[in-house]
Amino acid sequence: QVQLVESGGGLVQAGGSLTLSCTASAHTFRSGYCISWFRQAPGKKRGGVAGITIRGGTTHAVDSVKGRFTISQDNAKRTLYLNMNNLKPDDTGMYYCAYESGCQVWYIYDRDYDFWGQGTQVTVS
């Protein structure tokens, strides 16, 4: 069973920055997995924001956050980060960390992930 715990959300003014963290349970960061950040805005579906596919060793992000958000991870700390700069009101939402093993490519849809954190709220005014 994979456990994920997010932190770092909060209230920030437009143009500001936040860094989200997601700490995973032991034995989680192994080869061939996807670990991603999703966002769910009020009244909207949850959608992928950024992710890491370890088999390829690559990072991914949707166009709306490219150049502003950076995803990274620290394997020793079993922690995934999302560094968010130049935040906009449209970035407001609940941010979730998600994990799936056996990924060959980045899974951008929430239906493809079995393990989720509880979420952390980001509000941009």
C-alpha positions, 0 to 999 in steps of 0.5 A: 500500500502506498501512502502519500501526504501533501503539504505546502498549500496556502493563500497567496497573491497573484504573482506569488510563489508556493512550493508543494511537497508530497512525501511517500511511504517507504519502498515507493520510489522504484523503477517504472513508476509515475508520480504526479501532481493533479489539480481540481478547481471548484466545479471542475474535474481533476486534471494532471498538472505535472509528473515524473516518469522514472523509467525515462527519467523525465518530467512533464507538465501541461502547457498552462503551467510550463515556465511557471511550475517545476516538478522535482523529487528527492529520492532520499527523502521520498518526497515530490515537490512542485515549485509554483511561481508567478501564480495566477487566480486560475491556479486555485484549487486542491492539489493532489499527489498521485502515484502509479507503478509500471508506467511507460509514459506519463499518465495525465488522467486521474483514472490511471492512478491507484494511489492518492494523497489527501490534497492540499489547498492552494488559493491565489487571490 
